[in-house]
Amino acid sequence: MPTAVQNYAQAIGAYNDAARGKPMGDTKPADPLHQDDFASLVKSAVKEAVRIGEKSEQISIAGINDRADINQVVTAVAEAEVTLQTVVSIRDKAIESYKQILRMPM
């Protein structure tokens, strides 16, 4: 957690950058979880959802062939179910938001 001195130093640096005309957010974050834009964020979330679904399928097939513990199968299926419910919920909210935008007066 940054200290008060670090916060002041960051604020002063931001003011100096603004005075020089440097645009905000010009630096790239070092954290790979921070994406460049919303589209890449959505793309990575969808890839993760697909990966979880495929993992669940593999563990389910292994369970059918008696090569996986039933607890592993139940956990993987439950994780895939929660992921699917989350994806559907986000999709529904996105569609609802789009419809609200369409209803906005110009």
C-alpha positions in Angstrom: 0.0 0.0 0.0 1.5 3.4 -1.0 2.4 5.7 1.8 1.2 9.4 1.9 4.7 10.5 0.7 4.4 8.2 -2.3 0.9 9.5 -3.1 2.2 13.1 -2.9 5.1 12.2 -5.2 2.8 10.6 -7.7 0.4 13.6 -7.6 3.3 16.0 -8.2 4.6 13.9 -11.0 1.1 13.9 -12.6 0.9 17.7 -12.3 4.4 18.0 -13.9 3.4 15.7 -16.7 0.2 17.7 -17.3 2.2 20.9 -17.4 4.5 19.5 -20.0 1.5 18.4 -22.1 2.1 14.7 -21.7 -1.2 12.8 -22.1 -2.6 10.9 -19.1 -2.2 7.1 -19.2 0.7 7.3 -21.6 2.6 4.6 -19.7 1.8 0.9 -19.9 1.1 -1.0 -16.7 3.6 -3.7 -15.9 0.8 -6.0 -14.7 -0.2 -8.4 -17.5 -3.7 -8.6 -16.1 -4.3 -4.9 -17.1 -5.4 -5.0 -20.8 -5.1 -2.2 -23.3 -8.7 -1.9 -24.1 -12.2 -3.3 -23.3 -12.2 -5.7 -26.3 -9.0 -7.5 -25.2 -10.5 -7.8 -21.7 -13.6 -9.4 -23.0 -11.6 -11.7 -25.3 -9.4 -12.9 -22.4 -12.5 -13.5 -20.2 -14.1 -15.6 -23.0 -10.9 -17.6 -23.5 -10.8 -18.3 -19.8 -14.5 -19.4 -19.8 -13.8 -21.7 -22.8 -10.7 -23.1 -21.0 -12.8 -23.9 -17.9 -15.5 -25.6 -20.0 -12.9 -27.7 -21.8 -11.2 -28.7 -18.5 -14.6 -29.7 -17.1 -15.3 -31.9 -20.2 -11.9 -33.6 -19.9 -12.4 -34.4 -16.2 -16.0 -35.6 -16.9 -14.8 -37.9 -19.6 -12.0 -39.2 -17.3 -14.7 -39.8 -14.6 -16.8 -41.8 -17.0 -13.8 -43.9 -17.9 -13.2 -44.4 -14.1 -9.9 -42.4 -14.2 -11.0 -39.5 -12.1 -12.3 -39.1 -8.6 -16.0 -38.2 -8.3 -15.1 -35.2 -6.2 -13.0 -33.8 -9.0 -15.8 -34.4 -11.5 -18.4 -32.6 -9.3 -16.0 -29.7 -8.7 -15.2 -29.3 -12.3 -18.8 -29.4 -13.4 -19.8 -27.0 -10.7 -17.1 -24.6 -11.8 -18.2 -24.8 -15.4 -21.8 -24.2 -14.4 -20.9 -21.1 -12.4 -18.8 -19.8 -15.3 -21.6 -20.4 -17.8 -24.1 -18.6 -15.6 -21.7 -15.7 -15.3 -21.2 -15.5 -19.0 -24.9 -15.6 -19.7 -25.6 -12.9 -17.0 -22.9 -10.6 -18.6 -24.4 -11.2 -22.0 -27.9 -10.4 -20.8 -26.6 -7.2 -19.2 -24.8 -6.2 -22.3 -27.9 -6.7 -24.4 -30.0 -4.8 -21.9 -27.6 -1.9 -22.0 -27.6 -1.9 -25.8 -31.4 -1.7 -25.8 -31.3 1.2 -23.4 -28.9 3.0 -25.6 -31.2 2.5 -28.6 -34.1 3.9 -26.7 -32.2 7.1 -25.8 -33.5 10.2 -27.5 -31.1 11.9 -29.9 
